[in-house]
Amino acid sequence: MTQRILVTGAAGGLATLVRPLLACPGRVLRLLDIAPIPAPGPAEETVQASVADLDALRTACTQVDAVVHLGGLSTEHPGEQILDVNIKRHLLGAGGGEARRGTASAAREQQPRGRLPP
Ligand SMILES: NC(=O)c1ccc[n+]([C@@H]2O[C@H](COP(=O)([O-])OP(=O)(O)OC[C@H]3O[C@@H](n4cnc5c(N)ncnc54)[C@H](O)[C@@H]3O)[C@@H](O)[C@H]2O)c1
């Protein structure tokens, strides 16, 4: 069975490092970012959306085994944007917390909730 991992913030620095490490046969990476994702590979799906868009996140979480949550504002931004993107727990509301194998996060809105599959 194909395994699917959702990576948020997939165009960012950490995700760019992590993507090749997560890739393996039988696994699809679903890459979500508000910015365009450069050079997706054959086993990568792209979703251009905000982690603050609950409907888009719900769709992105469909059929997902695990979530690596790296999407967020890592530099200075207006308080309201920080609140919406980094503080509100949109991902959990969208079902990311119910991914079949768990959610790991470096983004500031939540703590790691599970282990990634080997
Ligand atoms: N780099 C570090 O050492 C470090 C350490 C601790 C925590 N973090 C956190 O880990 C996360 C990733 O870090 P990074 O260094 O890759 O940051 P980064 O800024 O390079 O990448 C963040 C990505 O999130 C995307 N993003 C921003 N707002 C978004 C939104 N509303 N919806 C979807 N995507 C959005 C950006 O487009 C960007 O591609 C950040 O939340 C950061 O605060 C990073």
Ligand as a Chemical Component Dictionary entry (heavy atoms), coordinates in Angstrom:
data_LIG
# 
_chem_comp.id                   LIG 
_chem_comp.type                 NON-POLYMER 
_chem_comp.pdbx_formal_charge   0 
_chem_comp.three_letter_code    LIG 
# 
loop_
_chem_comp_atom.comp_id 
_chem_comp_atom.atom_id 
_chem_comp_atom.alt_atom_id 
_chem_comp_atom.type_symbol 
_chem_comp_atom.charge 
_chem_comp_atom.model_Cartn_x 
_chem_comp_atom.model_Cartn_y 
_chem_comp_atom.model_Cartn_z 
_chem_comp_atom.pdbx_ordinal 
LIG N1  N1  N 0  15.167 26.448 11.029 1  
LIG C1  C1  C 0  15.267 26.255 12.345 2  
LIG O1  O1  O 0  16.352 26.130 12.937 3  
LIG C2  C2  C 0  14.003 26.125 13.192 4  
LIG C3  C3  C 0  14.098 25.852 14.556 5  
LIG C4  C4  C 0  12.935 25.713 15.323 6  
LIG C5  C5  C 0  11.688 25.857 14.700 7  
LIG N2  N2  N 1  11.641 26.164 13.383 8  
LIG C6  C6  C 0  10.328 26.299 12.783 9  
LIG O2  O2  O 0  10.188 25.295 11.784 10 
LIG C7  C7  C 0  9.424  25.804 10.712 11 
LIG C8  C8  C 0  10.209 25.672 9.406  12 
LIG O3  O3  O 0  11.439 26.354 9.526  13 
LIG P1  P1  P 0  12.252 26.814 8.225  14 
LIG O4  O4  O 0  13.604 27.192 8.688  15 
LIG O5  O5  O -1 12.105 25.787 7.151  16 
LIG O6  O6  O 0  11.443 28.140 7.860  17 
LIG P2  P2  P 0  11.236 28.763 6.416  18 
LIG O7  O7  O 0  10.796 30.174 6.639  19 
LIG O8  O8  O 0  12.406 28.509 5.519  20 
LIG O9  O9  O 0  10.008 27.900 5.822  21 
LIG C9  C9  C 0  8.692  28.082 6.253  22 
LIG C10 C10 C 0  7.800  27.765 5.062  23 
LIG O10 O10 O 0  6.462  27.911 5.511  24 
LIG C11 C11 C 0  5.763  28.523 4.448  25 
LIG N3  N3  N 0  4.589  29.209 4.962  26 
LIG C12 C12 C 0  4.512  30.402 5.593  27 
LIG N4  N4  N 0  3.245  30.697 5.865  28 
LIG C13 C13 C 0  2.510  29.684 5.397  29 
LIG C14 C14 C 0  1.133  29.427 5.364  30 
LIG N5  N5  N 0  0.236  30.300 5.874  31 
LIG N6  N6  N 0  0.703  28.270 4.817  32 
LIG C15 C15 C 0  1.572  27.386 4.269  33 
LIG N7  N7  N 0  2.905  27.573 4.266  34 
LIG C16 C16 C 0  3.360  28.719 4.827  35 
LIG C17 C17 C 0  6.719  29.515 3.807  36 
LIG O11 O11 O 0  6.309  29.830 2.476  37 
LIG C18 C18 C 0  8.005  28.711 3.863  38 
LIG O12 O12 O 0  8.198  27.970 2.668  39 
LIG C19 C19 C 0  9.092  27.260 11.049 40 
LIG O13 O13 O 0  7.795  27.280 11.646 41 
LIG C20 C20 C 0  10.146 27.630 12.064 42 
LIG O14 O14 O 0  9.692  28.642 12.937 43 
LIG C21 C21 C 0  12.755 26.284 12.604 44 
# 
loop_
_chem_comp_bond.comp_id 
_chem_comp_bond.atom_id_1 
_chem_comp_bond.atom_id_2 
_chem_comp_bond.value_order 
_chem_comp_bond.pdbx_ordinal 
LIG N1  C1  SING 1  
LIG C1  O1  DOUB 2  
LIG C1  C2  SING 3  
LIG C2  C3  SING 4  
LIG C2  C21 DOUB 5  
LIG C3  C4  DOUB 6  
LIG C4  C5  SING 7  
LIG C5  N2  DOUB 8  
LIG N2  C6  SING 9  
LIG N2  C21 SING 10 
LIG C6  O2  SING 11 
LIG C6  C20 SING 12 
LIG O2  C7  SING 13 
LIG C7  C8  SING 14 
LIG C7  C19 SING 15 
LIG C8  O3  SING 16 
LIG O3  P1  SING 17 
LIG P1  O4  DOUB 18 
LIG P1  O5  SING 19 
LIG P1  O6  SING 20 
LIG O6  P2  SING 21 
LIG P2  O7  DOUB 22 
LIG P2  O8  SING 23 
LIG P2  O9  SING 24 
LIG O9  C9  SING 25 
LIG C9  C10 SING 26 
LIG C10 O10 SING 27 
LIG C10 C18 SING 28 
LIG O10 C11 SING 29 
LIG C11 N3  SING 30 
LIG C11 C17 SING 31 
LIG N3  C12 SING 32 
LIG N3  C16 SING 33 
LIG C12 N4  DOUB 34 
LIG N4  C13 SING 35 
LIG C13 C14 SING 36 
LIG C13 C16 DOUB 37 
LIG C14 N5  SING 38 
LIG C14 N6  DOUB 39 
LIG N6  C15 SING 40 
LIG C15 N7  DOUB 41 
LIG N7  C16 SING 42 
LIG C17 O11 SING 43 
LIG C17 C18 SING 44 
LIG C18 O12 SING 45 
LIG C19 O13 SING 46 
LIG C19 C20 SING 47 
LIG C20 O14 SING 48 
# 
